[in-house]
């Protein structure tokens, strides 16, 4: 039951490094969406794991020491935006819905004391409009692009931007723009400390119930059945799994 894109992601996963190229983050739900997306998986330069359960199972399965990373204020956003300010990088943001994007950008600018050079929602009326915006980003010489369109659209967008000649820092951010548009500090400190972010998201967005309670278990089942096919000379034998969250 080999899943070639999953095998590739498993081999490419690493702890986050701030470097040029495309960085994206996988959780059990996005892994299901990427199971047949070889082009996207190979096109992303750096894969990190978002989700404490997935991190624990991945580390136990492959004897790795990977940490949890997500583009939000509890993790990568709090690294990336201060560096953008320090180095005077030109930042562009594309994603979420029109009704959220202005508030999201305003809250990011206030929270991190930066100026976002370009932004727009993540919905395009036509391929031509999308292509025009890609060219606008290229012509504007932005240094950093944060893209929150959901998998696989956000990865495809950044890959297409790179393919027309852009060479900068690209990050996917999933639902981050929607979250920060709602609250400047989305996760309460205790929720973050206890790694209960997924519970908080279900309470805040009940539509995610199916994702966490149905799609996640489905992924882990298929992942376990596929794990032997991921083995390579670089991977040791599986280790016992610590199920404690």
C-alpha positions in Angstrom: 0.0 0.0 0.0 2.8 2.4 -0.9 1.9 6.1 -1.1 4.8 7.6 -3.0 4.1 11.3 -2.0 3.8 10.2 1.7 7.1 8.4 1.4 8.7 11.5 -0.1 7.3 13.8 2.6 8.5 11.4 5.3 12.0 11.5 3.9 12.0 15.3 3.5 10.4 16.3 6.9 12.8 18.3 9.1 12.8 20.8 11.9 12.1 24.3 10.7 14.8 26.4 9.3 14.3 30.0 8.1 15.7 29.9 4.6 14.7 30.8 1.1 12.4 28.5 -0.8 9.0 27.1 -0.1 8.1 25.8 3.3 4.9 24.0 4.0 3.4 22.2 7.0 1.5 18.9 7.0 -1.1 17.5 9.4 -3.1 14.3 9.0 -5.8 16.1 7.0 -3.4 17.7 4.5 -1.5 14.4 4.2 -4.7 12.8 2.9 -5.1 15.6 0.4 -1.5 15.2 -0.7 -1.5 11.3 -1.1 -1.5 11.5 -4.9 0.2 15.0 -5.3 3.8 14.0 -6.2 4.4 17.2 -8.1 3.5 19.4 -5.1 5.5 17.2 -2.6 8.6 17.4 -4.7 8.1 21.1 -5.4 8.1 22.1 -1.8 11.6 22.6 -0.4 11.0 22.1 3.3 8.2 20.1 5.0 7.4 20.4 8.7 4.9 18.6 10.8 1.9 20.4 12.4 0.1 18.4 15.0 1.5 17.0 18.3 0.0 13.5 17.7 1.4 13.3 14.3 4.8 14.4 15.6 4.9 11.8 18.3 3.9 9.0 15.9 6.3 10.1 13.2 9.2 10.3 15.7 8.4 6.9 17.2 8.0 5.3 13.8 11.2 6.6 12.2 13.3 7.3 15.3 13.5 11.0 14.6 13.6 14.0 16.8 11.1 16.3 15.0 9.3 19.1 16.7 5.8 20.5 16.0 5.8 23.5 13.7 2.8 25.5 12.4 2.5 28.9 10.7 0.8 30.6 13.6 1.7 32.8 16.5 2.5 29.9 18.8 5.2 28.8 16.3 6.7 29.9 13.0 4.9 33.2 12.6 6.5 34.4 15.8 9.9 33.6 14.1 9.3 34.8 10.6 7.7 38.2 11.1 10.3 39.6 13.5 13.0 38.6 11.0 11.1 40.3 8.2 11.1 43.5 10.4 14.7 43.1 11.4 16.0 42.6 7.8 13.5 45.1 6.3 12.0 42.4 4.0 9.1 43.2 1.7 6.2 41.0 2.7 3.1 40.0 0.7 0.2 38.0 2.1 -2.4 36.2 0.0 -5.2 34.0 1.3 -8.5 33.7 3.3 -11.7 35.4 2.3 -12.1 39.1 1.3 -14.1 39.8 4.5 -11.1 38.6 6.6 -8.0 39.6 4.8 -7.9 43.3 5.7 -8.4 42.7 9.4 -5.8 39.8 9.3 -3.2 42.1 7.8 -4.0 44.9 10.1 -3.6 42.6 13.2 -0.4 41.2 11.9 1.0 44.7 11.3 0.1 45.8 14.8 1.2 42.6 16.5 4.6 42.5 14.9 5.1 46.1 14.1 5.7 45.5 10.4 4.3 46.9 7.1 2.7 44.4 4.6 3.5 45.6 1.1 0.9 43.6 -0.8 -2.1 41.6 0.1 -5.3 40.2 -1.3 -7.8 37.3 -0.7 -7.1 33.8 -1.9 -9.9 33.5 -4.4 -9.4 34.3 -8.0 -12.2 34.7 -10.6 -10.2 33.2 -13.4 -6.8 31.6 -14.3 -5.9 34.9 -15.9 -6.5 36.9 -12.7 -4.4 34.4 -10.8 -1.5 34.7 -13.4 -1.7 38.5 -13.3 -1.3 38.5 -9.5 1.6 36.1 -9.6 3.3 38.5 -12.1 2.4 41.5 -9.8 4.2 39.7 -6.9 7.2 39.0 -9.1 7.4 42.6 -10.5 7.0 44.1 -7.0 10.1 42.2 -5.9 8.6 41.0 -2.7 11.0 39.1 -0.4 8.5 37.0 1.5 5.1 35.6 0.5 2.7 34.1 3.1 0.0 32.1 1.4 -3.2 30.8 3.2 -5.4 29.1 0.6 -5.5 25.6 2.1 -3.8 22.5 0.7 -3.0 21.9 -2.2 -3.9 25.4 -3.5 -1.4 27.3 -1.4 1.5 25.0 -2.3 0.6 25.2 -6.0 0.5 29.0 -5.8 3.9 29.3 -4.4 5.4 26.7 -6.7 3.9 28.6 -9.7 5.3 31.9 -8.3 8.8 30.3 -8.1 8.4 28.8 -11.6 8.1 32.3 -13.1 11.3 33.4 -11.6 10.6 34.5 -8.0 13.3 33.6 -5.5 12.3 34.4 -1.9 10.9 33.1 1.3 7.5 31.3 0.7 5.4 30.0 3.5 2.0 28.3 3.5 -0.2 29.2 6.5 -3.4 27.3 6.3 -6.1 28.9 8.5 -3.8 31.3 10.2 -5.1 34.4 8.4 -8.7 33.5 9.3 -7.6 33.0 13.0 -5.7 36.2 13.4 -8.5 38.1 11.8 -10.7 36.8 14.6 -8.3 37.4 17.5 -4.8 38.8 17.7 -3.9 36.0 20.1 -6.0 33.1 18.9 -5.0 30.4 21.3 -5.3 30.9 25.0 -1.9 30.3 26.7 -3.1 27.3 28.7 -4.6 25.7 25.6 -1.3 26.1 23.8 0.7 24.8 26.8 -1.4 21.7 27.0 -1.3 21.0 23.3 -5.0 21.2 23.1 -5.1 23.6 20.1 -7.2 21.0 18.1 -9.9 21.0 20.8 -10.0 24.8 20.9 -10.4 24.9 17.1 -13.3 22.4 17.2 -15.1 24.5 19.8 -14.4 27.7 17.8 -15.1 26.2 14.4 -17.5 23.2 14.7 -17.2 22.5 11.0 -13.8 21.1 11.8 -15.3 18.2 13.8 -15.3 15.8 10.9 -11.7 16.6 10.1 -10.4 15.9 13.6 -12.7 13.0 14.5 -13.0 11.2 11.2 -10.2 12.2 8.8 -7.4 12.1 11.4 -8.1 8.5 12.5 -8.5 7.5 8.8 -5.1 9.0 8.0 -3.3 7.2 10.9 -4.9 3.9 9.9 -3.6 4.2 6.3 -0.3 5.6 7.5 0.4 2.6 9.7 -0.5 0.2 6.8 1.9 2.1 4.5 4.8 2.6 6.9 6.8 -0.5 5.9 7.0 0.8 2.3 8.6 4.0 3.6 11.6 2.0 4.9 15.0 2.9 3.4 18.6 2.3 4.4 18.4 5.6 6.2 15.4 4.6 8.3 15.8 2.4 11.4 13.2 -0.1 12.4 10.0 1.2 14.0 10.1 2.0 17.7 7.3 1.6 20.1 4.8 4.4 19.9 4.1 6.7 22.9 0.4 7.3 22.7 0.4 9.9 25.4 -0.7 13.3 24.0 
